Amino acid sequence: MAHNLKSTKWLMAGLLPLLLGARQTSPRGTALDLQPESRLWVSGTSSVRAWECKATTFSVAVESDTNAAAAVLAGDKAVNAADVVVSTERLECGNGSMNGHMRKALKAQEHALIAFRMASYELTKSNDSLLVTIKGALTLGGTEKPIELTGLAVPAPDGALRVAGTYALKMTEFGLNPPTLMFGRIKVHDLVKVGFDVVLKDRAE
């Protein structure tokens, strides 16, 4: 528990400025900027119907080499570090009751941020596709666990890089109880999928 609390405090202090729109640069390299068309969402099923919650705001901080978008698409490992941060309060499920139950399930009052920090990645070219395999740590509800994501990287307009994919997880693996609604008559299933469709562009100097 002490480790999780310390990790959450670090995330709040070091990454919260990203949610407020502040740009952070690193002396070790340049950056790829998140583009407005980027999307991140969580979807799943319940005892009644399927559901989806969208992140209305999220931040991606990427440290990279110069001209990284084109370099990655060519199969070069031009990204040096990447962090993704989502405010739990910015998840919109399209229903006020579902919003409240989901935020309660994610322990939003105690742990305001959901965060992913990349540790390493691999690029695999296959014909016209580029498979990206990313290893890192996901912090959800105050619990941090190593995960592995996979996605496809493709070119986007104006020289940008687009990476999209999904990752399946069980809420109980992070010590979270799936939400229940209508006094328990509606139960959200444990398995959920995190979807991401991120467009990144080299920062103009």
Secondary structure, 3 states (H helix, E strand, C coil): CHHHHHHHHHHHHHHHHHHCCCCCCCCCCEEEEECCCCEEEEEEEECCCEEEEEECCEEEEEEECCCHHHHHHCCCCCEEEEEEEEEHHHEECCCHHHHHHHHHHCCCCCCCEEEEEEEEEEEEEECCEEEEEEEEEEEECCEEEEEEEEEEEEEEHHHEEEEEEEEEEEHHHHCCCCCEECCCCEEEEEEEEEEEEEEEEECCC
